[in-house]
Each structure stands twice: as C-alpha cells, then as structure tokens.
Amino acid sequence: MIIRMEYQLYDDIVEYAAKHLPEEACGLIAGEENEEGREIKKVYFLENKDHSSEHFTLDPADQMAAIKDARALGYKVFGNWHSHPESPSRPSEEDIKLAYDSKSSYLILSLMAKYPVLNSFHIEGKEVTKEDLRIYSEEYYY
C-alpha cells in the first residue's frame, strides 16, 4: 500500500515533535483512501497523557474530537503517529504490543539524528511491515 502526504504535513509533525522534546509527541492521521492507497490530508496533534520520553497515551477526549472532525471533513482515520526522541524510526516492543488495529498505519518519527526520519508501519500481531510512505510537494508528486 502506498501512503502519500504533502511535505507541509511532514514539516508540521517535525515542528510539533521538536517543540515537545524530550517527551514523545503523538496524534492521529486521517485522509482519503482509494485502490492505490491512502492520502493523508490532516494530521492531528494530541496530548501525550504520559508526558514520557519512552511511551505515549493519546488523550481520549482529544482523540474523540479528532475523530469527529475527521468524519465531518469526510476523512477516514488511518491510524496514529508518534515520535521517538532518542531511538530509530521503527516500532519498539511496546509499540508492537499496543498495536491493536491491524487496519491502521503507524507513523514513527525519529528525532535522534540531525535530520528527522519518518516511516510508516503495518503491524499485525507481532509481524511488522514497513509501508511505502511518499512525501511530496505540489511541484513533485509520485
């Protein structure tokens, strides 16, 4: 499955996550889906109720408000995103254990190096598959 997102949404995630260091930042992703894949149209920035650098819990009230907003816009919630302040852009054991929805995409942003790295994953059981995430601009789309 191909997942596309405009570079401005990527920049917004990086900026939000950097502002919340040393904590993990988190939120939801939503957009439109077709036979080619998913197009992320909106990123939701939610409070990490744990205020931890090693794990996150989405605020339930914020989560429900985001889902209502996505539905009002005609978008489907695809999954969540979170940052890893000091570890690579891949699911931790805890991320895998807490990935309950096999239809979701899980985006993980690593801030451990000079340039942030964002990847998307499909997690089913203990099986992790990297998804084809494509970040584009209006001038350059694939």
C-alpha positions as a printed NumPy array, in Angstrom:
array([[  0.   ,   0.   ,   0.   ],
       [  1.236,   3.485,  -0.879],
       [  0.729,   6.227,   1.683],
       [  1.171,   9.793,   0.478],
       [  1.439,  13.01 ,   2.45 ],
       [  2.294,  16.541,   1.452],
       [  5.649,  17.787,   2.735],
       [  3.949,  20.559,   4.759],
       [  2.245,  17.932,   6.941],
       [  5.628,  16.249,   7.474],
       [  7.134,  19.625,   8.442],
       [  4.248,  20.228,  10.868],
       [  4.832,  16.853,  12.565],
       [  8.577,  17.51 ,  12.889],
       [  7.979,  21.001,  14.307],
       [  5.381,  19.786,  16.819],
       [  7.53 ,  16.844,  17.939],
       [ 10.633,  19.039,  18.319],
       [  8.658,  21.513,  20.488],
       [  7.627,  18.676,  22.816],
       [ 11.079,  17.233,  23.397],
       [ 12.148,  15.401,  25.488],
       [  8.659,  13.827,  25.527],
       [  7.224,  11.642,  22.792],
       [  4.716,  13.625,  20.753],
       [  1.663,  11.901,  19.289],
       [ -1.511,  12.233,  17.297],
       [ -3.763,  10.796,  14.627],
       [ -3.633,  10.776,  10.819],
       [ -6.66 ,  10.978,   8.541],
       [ -7.471,  11.352,   4.887],
       [ -8.829,   9.663,   1.81 ],
       [ -8.379,   6.09 ,   0.631],
       [ -8.664,   4.556,  -2.841],
       [ -7.425,   1.482,  -4.698],
       [ -3.895,   2.981,  -4.969],
       [ -3.535,   3.629,  -1.272],
       [ -4.001,   6.328,   1.321],
       [ -3.618,  10.095,   1.063],
       [ -3.017,  11.765,   4.435],
       [ -4.928,  15.042,   4.345],
       [ -4.884,  16.015,   8.011],
       [ -2.626,  15.386,  10.979],
       [ -3.999,  15.753,  14.482],
       [ -1.721,  16.778,  17.345],
       [ -2.859,  15.262,  20.638],
       [ -1.559,  15.494,  24.165],
       [  0.672,  12.671,  25.371],
       [ -1.062,  11.945,  28.675],
       [  2.04 ,  10.094,  29.912],
       [  4.398,  13.063,  29.367],
       [  7.142,  10.49 ,  28.856],
       [ 10.15 ,  10.219,  26.545],
       [  9.653,   6.451,  26.216],
       [  5.928,   5.938,  25.583],
       [  2.695,   7.754,  24.896],
       [ -1.01 ,   7.609,  25.625],
       [ -3.396,   9.636,  23.471],
       [ -5.763,  11.886,  25.405],
       [ -9.195,  10.206,  24.973],
       [-11.16 ,  13.479,  24.774],
       [ -8.747,  14.89 ,  22.177],
       [ -8.901,  11.593,  20.295],
       [-12.709,  11.677,  20.087],
       [-12.683,  15.328,  18.984],
       [-10.184,  14.474,  16.225],
       [-12.285,  11.516,  15.032],
       [-15.422,  13.704,  14.944],
       [-13.541,  16.377,  12.982],
       [-12.161,  13.849,  10.502],
       [-15.626,  12.394,   9.904],
       [-17.112,  15.888,   9.45 ],
       [-14.472,  16.526,   6.754],
       [-15.3  ,  13.214,   5.069],
       [-11.931,  11.702,   6.037],
       [-11.113,   8.286,   7.393],
       [ -8.802,   7.954,  10.402],
       [ -5.909,   5.768,   9.205],
       [ -4.007,   5.379,  12.441],
       [ -1.636,   7.286,  14.652],
       [  1.788,   8.86 ,  14.659],
       [  4.29 ,   9.401,  17.428],
       [  7.879,  10.465,  17.867],
       [ 10.904,   8.638,  19.188],
       [ 13.1  ,  11.354,  20.717],
       [ 16.174,   9.156,  21.107],
       [ 15.576,   5.957,  19.141],
       [ 15.182,   4.917,  15.483],
       [ 12.065,   5.233,  13.337],
       [ 10.821,   1.69 ,  13.927],
       [  8.297,   0.19 ,  16.331],
       [  9.525,  -0.588,  19.819],
       [  8.408,  -3.756,  21.599],
       [  5.804,  -1.657,  23.422],
       [  4.598,  -0.128,  20.121],
       [  4.119,  -3.622,  18.704],
       [  2.339,  -4.864,  21.832],
       [ -0.053,  -1.884,  21.815],
       [ -0.853,  -2.001,  18.07 ],
       [ -4.385,  -3.362,  18.358],
       [ -5.786,  -2.333,  14.958],
       [ -4.354,  -4.321,  12.047],
       [ -6.019,  -1.906,   9.584],
       [ -4.085,   1.071,  10.972],
       [ -0.908,   2.696,   9.776],
       [  1.576,   3.596,  12.487],
       [  3.877,   6.518,  11.649],
       [  7.015,   6.888,  13.737],
       [  9.24 ,   9.966,  13.622],
       [ 12.791,   9.583,  14.901],
       [ 14.469,  12.728,  16.226],
       [ 17.7  ,  11.002,  17.28 ],
       [ 19.807,  12.267,  14.346],
       [ 20.37 ,  15.688,  12.788],
       [ 17.655,  15.066,  10.173],
       [ 14.342,  13.575,  11.363],
       [ 13.232,  10.278,   9.801],
       [  9.57 ,   9.372,   9.346],
       [  8.412,   5.86 ,   8.454],
       [  5.046,   4.145,   8.333],
       [  4.361,   0.609,   9.51 ],
       [  1.64 ,  -2.02 ,   9.324],
       [  1.554,  -4.106,  12.495],
       [ -0.448,  -7.303,  12.742],
       [  0.182,  -9.471,  15.763],
       [  3.95 ,  -9.385,  16.17 ],
       [  4.515,  -9.005,  12.422],
       [  5.829,  -5.568,  11.376],
       [  5.887,  -4.462,   7.727],
       [  7.293,  -1.146,   6.552],
       [  4.782,   0.714,   4.368],
       [  5.595,   2.76 ,   1.256],
       [  5.406,   6.336,   2.611],
       [  5.854,   9.066,  -0.011],
       [  6.237,  12.69 ,   0.992],
       [  5.613,  15.092,  -1.888],
       [  5.123,  18.726,  -2.804],
       [  2.672,  20.239,  -5.282],
       [  5.51 ,  20.508,  -7.795],
       [  6.625,  16.924,  -7.307],
       [  4.108,  14.114,  -6.888],
       [  4.502,  10.376,  -7.276]])
